Amino acid sequence: MIKNLTDFFKCLDKELKEFDITLKEEWFIDHICYRTSSLDNYKDICDDYLRRNTLLVEGNVGGRLISTFKLKEPIKYQDRLIPLVEVPQPKRDSTPEGYEHIEVVVSESFEQIKSLFPQGNFKSHALKKDINPELVLKLDKCVIKFHHQSLEDVIKYEKKMGLV
């Protein structure tokens, strides 16, 4: 995990180049994930984000809380603006802390994404999710998750359906 956002993007750029992967201009990076190292750290990070941003939801996913914040000032990456940050509680009480992945909204099928990057280390375990399945591309230190819906749209849907 990489604690500093600038270092995370440098690492991501380096790994994208090494793996010969290009994110299409029309693909929308809807959020970035910051993993926390402990329950106390989760609370501190969420409190910090809440002071400057808007909490869209704090929901229980797989037995742990995950908070999603809409940023007053989106994160700039290349020529893109990332509007959301996701902060999950740790899966175990002591995990590495830092930025782990970005999530990208694409119109292509997951099979098409795989064919664009045949050299990719894809994980398909999350393709079976009921809401917003995802295709996971693991690089060395960074991860890219591909979806067909933005997290903000999913949150609106889940609120409307009373799921969160």
N, C-alpha and C positions, 0 to 999 in steps of 0.2 A: 504494500500500500504506500501511497505517496501523499504526505500531509499537505504539501504546498501545491496550490492550483497551477501555478506556472510550471513547476517541475512535472506535474501530471501531464500537462499538455505537451511539454517537450518530450516526455517519454512516449506519449501517444503518437506524436509526429514521427519520432524515430522508429517506433515499431511498425507504424503504417508503411513507412518507406521500406524497412527491412523485409516486410511480408508482401510488398508490392500491392498494397491495398489503397484504393482511392475512394473516399466518401463523395458520392455524387453531389453536385451543388443543390439539386432539388430535394435531397434528403434532409429532413428536419431533425436536428438534435434537440429533443424535447427536454431531457434532463441529464443531470450528472449525479452520481451516487457517492456520498461520503459515509464510509463505514466507521462505526464507533468502537472503541476498545473495551468499554464497560458500561454498565447501566448508569452509573454516575456521569460518565462522559457523555452518554446519549442525552441525558437531561441538560447538561451544560451546553452542548452544541445546539440542541433545539432551542433553549432559552436565548442563546446568542442570535440564532437566525430569526427568532420571533421578534426580537427587539427592532429589527430593521426590515422585516418582510412580512408576508401574509401566510399564515398556516392554512393550507387548503384542506388537509385531512391528517389526522393521526389515527391510523387503523391497525387492527390486529390482523397480521398476515402470517400464517403458519406458526401461531403461538407467540409472536413477538410484535411489538409496536414498530410501525414505520411511519415517519412523518414526512410530508411533502410540503415544501414551501415555494410560493410564487415570489420570485425576487423582484424587489422594486427596481433594481438595476440588473438586467440580465448579464450573465457571464459572457464575455466575448472570447470566441475561439475562432481563429482565422477570420473569415468574413461572416461568421455566424453568431447569432445571439441565442444563448441557452436560458430559457425563462424559469426553469425549476431546478430545485435541489431536493434529493431524496435522502433522508437520514434514517437508516434502520438501527434498531437495537442490535447488539451483537448476538450472533447465533449461540455463542458460548460466552461465558463471562470474561474471557480474556482473549481477544482477537486483535490482529494488527489494525491500526487506525489509519484512515486516510481515504483519498479518492481512489475508487476502484474501477468504475465503468461509466460509459456514456450510453444513452439509449437513443436509437435513431428510428424515426418513423419513415417507412418505405412503402411504395405502392407495389413493388415487385413481389412475386411469390417467394417463399423461403427457398424453394428449389432454384429459382432464378438467382437469388443472392448467393447460394452455394456455388452455382456455376460461374458467377462472376469472379469468385475467389477460390478456385479449386485447391489452392495451397493452404487454405484456412483450416484451423483447428476448430471445427464447429461442434457444439454440444446441442443436442436436440431434446433434452429432457423436459424443457419448458414449452415444447410445442403442444403439449396436451392440456395446458391451462385452459379453463373454461372461458375466462375473460382475457383478451389481448395476449394470445400465445406469443412466444418469443423464440428467436433463434439466437444462440449465444456464440460469439466468436472470441475465443481465448487467444490472446497474444502472449507475450512473455510475462509482462507485469500489468498490462491493461486489458480490459474487456470491453467489447462492443456488443450491445444487445439490439437486435432488430425487431421492430413491431410494426403493426399496421394501424394502430391508433395511438394518439398521444396520451401520456399519463393524465394530463389535465382533462381530456375528454373521458377517459376511463373513470376518473374520480367523479365527474359530473354524473355519469351514468350510474355509478354505484350509489351515489347519494340519492338520485331520483328513485332508484329501485329499493332503497332502504338497506343496502348491503354494508354501508359504513355509517 
